[in-house]
Amino acid sequence: MTKVFKRRVSDLAINDMVDLTSCPYLRNHAMAGMVYGVVAHKEVEDPNTVVIGYEGIDHIGYPVDTVLHVKPAAIYLFPHELVESDHEGERNIRFFHKGSGVVINDPLMDPTGRVEVDPASEYRLTDADLKALQELNEAVDEAVNDAINAMAKSVQDHLLITTGDFAGRHFSCGRGHRKLKKVAIRYALAEIAAMKAEIVTIEEPAK
């Protein structure tokens, strides 16, 4: 049993990892069943054909309604509920540990926050899980900074302001940044929930 997204080829994105056994043209390929096909090229050749190029494999022209199985990114398979956390003045995405009934802000510590633990044995977290959670929070931080910069630039351009000195002081107070980060976190969690709802379980061996 393995979890996948079922995607029309027209909805594939660069770097999607396609289960080659779901491809009608590559399921008998020597690599099918051993590796995923990483989407490196996508081109809509005509209204009825989408050309997909996989790393190390020739380009394939698919009928536009072809459905393939795509491996979900690690964050969509995270083994615990992702939640918004405001811990010690820092707002981030953390996870709820059902066994202890608390939000875990540091996966290297036990639920009490006093004893160091192995995330794998304590919370069933792999290195891929930890990396996915870290990268999600980094993406949220980047989104907030981008939003502040874009907002400030729009106002500055309208007011004919050529320096960002005042903007830097204005947003450094923290309150505005925290509000924007809250919005970004809630949006990220909503997107993840929507995507997870599309995951299906199929009776195929996981790679």
C-alpha positions in Angstrom: 0.0 0.0 0.0 1.3 3.4 -0.9 0.0 6.9 -0.9 -0.1 9.0 -4.1 -1.6 11.9 -5.9 -3.5 11.0 -9.1 -2.6 13.7 -11.6 -3.6 14.5 -15.1 -0.4 15.1 -17.2 -1.7 18.6 -17.9 -1.4 19.3 -14.1 2.1 17.9 -13.6 4.8 20.3 -12.4 8.5 20.4 -12.9 10.2 18.1 -10.3 7.1 16.1 -9.7 8.1 12.4 -9.0 6.0 10.1 -11.2 5.5 6.4 -10.4 6.6 5.0 -13.8 4.5 1.9 -13.2 1.5 4.1 -13.7 2.7 5.2 -17.1 1.2 3.2 -20.0 4.4 3.7 -22.0 7.1 3.2 -19.3 5.6 0.6 -17.0 7.7 -2.1 -18.7 10.9 0.0 -18.6 13.8 -1.5 -16.8 13.7 1.3 -14.2 10.0 1.2 -13.6 9.3 0.0 -10.1 12.8 1.0 -8.9 12.9 4.7 -9.3 10.5 7.6 -9.8 10.5 9.6 -13.0 11.4 13.2 -12.2 9.6 15.7 -14.4 12.2 17.9 -16.0 10.3 19.2 -19.0 6.6 19.9 -19.8 5.2 21.2 -23.0 1.6 21.4 -24.3 2.2 20.3 -27.9 -1.4 20.8 -29.0 -4.8 20.8 -27.2 -4.8 17.0 -27.1 -1.2 16.2 -26.2 1.2 17.0 -23.4 4.9 16.2 -23.7 6.6 15.2 -20.5 10.4 14.8 -20.2 11.8 12.8 -17.3 15.4 13.1 -16.1 17.5 10.5 -18.0 14.5 9.3 -20.1 13.2 10.4 -23.5 10.3 12.8 -23.8 6.9 11.1 -23.9 3.8 12.5 -25.6 0.7 11.8 -23.5 -3.0 12.2 -24.4 -4.1 15.2 -22.3 -6.5 13.1 -20.2 -3.8 10.6 -19.1 -3.6 10.2 -15.3 -0.4 9.3 -13.6 0.6 8.6 -10.0 2.7 11.2 -8.3 4.7 10.8 -5.1 3.5 13.3 -2.4 6.2 15.6 -1.0 7.2 14.6 2.5 5.3 17.4 4.2 2.0 15.9 2.9 2.9 12.6 4.6 3.9 14.1 7.9 2.9 11.6 10.6 1.3 14.2 12.9 -1.1 17.1 12.7 0.6 20.3 11.7 -0.5 23.3 13.8 0.2 27.0 14.4 2.3 27.5 17.5 3.2 30.7 19.4 6.0 29.6 21.6 8.3 32.0 23.5 7.3 34.9 21.3 8.0 33.0 18.1 5.2 32.0 15.8 5.9 28.9 13.7 4.4 25.7 12.3 4.9 22.8 14.7 3.0 19.5 15.3 0.4 18.1 17.7 1.5 14.9 19.5 -1.7 13.0 20.1 -0.1 10.6 22.5 0.8 13.3 25.0 -1.9 15.8 24.0 0.6 18.7 23.5 2.1 20.7 20.7 5.7 19.8 20.2 7.9 22.8 19.5 11.2 21.0 19.6 11.3 17.4 18.2 14.6 16.8 19.9 12.9 17.1 23.3 10.2 15.0 25.0 6.7 16.4 25.4 7.6 18.0 28.7 10.5 19.9 27.0 12.9 18.7 29.7 14.5 15.5 28.3 16.4 15.1 25.1 14.9 12.3 22.8 15.5 10.7 19.5 12.7 12.1 17.2 12.5 8.7 15.4 11.7 6.7 18.5 9.7 9.3 20.3 7.7 10.8 17.5 8.2 8.5 14.5 9.9 11.3 12.6 12.3 10.5 9.8 15.1 12.9 8.7 12.9 13.6 5.7 10.0 14.6 8.0 12.3 17.0 10.0 13.7 18.5 6.9 10.2 19.0 5.4 9.0 20.8 8.5 12.1 23.0 8.7 11.8 23.9 5.0 8.1 24.7 5.4 8.9 27.2 8.1 11.7 28.7 6.1 9.2 29.1 3.1 6.7 30.9 5.4 9.5 33.3 6.6 10.5 34.0 3.1 6.9 34.6 2.0 6.4 37.1 4.9 9.6 39.0 4.0 8.6 39.0 0.3 5.1 40.4 1.2 6.6 43.2 3.4 9.1 44.1 0.6 6.4 44.1 -2.1 4.0 46.1 0.1 6.6 48.7 1.0 7.9 49.1 -2.6 4.4 49.7 -3.9 3.8 52.5 -1.3 7.3 53.9 -1.8 6.8 54.0 -5.6 3.5 55.9 -5.2 5.0 58.4 -2.7 8.2 58.8 -4.8 10.4 57.5 -1.9 13.8 56.2 -3.0 15.1 54.8 0.2 13.9 52.0 2.5 15.4 53.3 5.7 12.0 54.3 7.3 10.4 51.1 6.1 13.1 49.1 7.8 12.5 50.8 11.1 8.8 50.6 10.8 8.6 46.9 10.2 11.4 46.1 12.7 9.0 46.7 15.6 7.7 43.1 15.1 3.9 43.6 15.4 3.2 43.9 11.7 5.6 41.1 10.9 3.9 38.8 13.4 0.4 39.5 12.0 1.6 38.8 8.4 3.3 35.6 9.6 0.1 34.5 11.2 -1.7 34.9 7.9 1.0 33.1 6.0 1.0 30.2 8.5 -2.7 29.8 8.3 -2.7 29.9 4.5 0.1 27.3 4.4 -1.8 25.0 6.7 -4.9 25.4 4.6 -3.1 24.5 1.4 -1.5 21.5 3.0 -4.9 20.3 4.3 -6.5 20.7 0.8 -3.6 18.8 -0.8 -3.7 16.0 1.7 -7.4 15.5 1.0 -6.4 14.5 -2.6 -4.0 11.8 -1.5 -5.2 8.2 -2.3 -3.9 4.9 -1.2 -3.2 2.3 -3.9 -2.2 -1.3 -3.6 1.3 -1.0 -5.0 4.6 -1.5 -3.2 6.2 1.7 -2.0 9.6 2.4 -3.5 
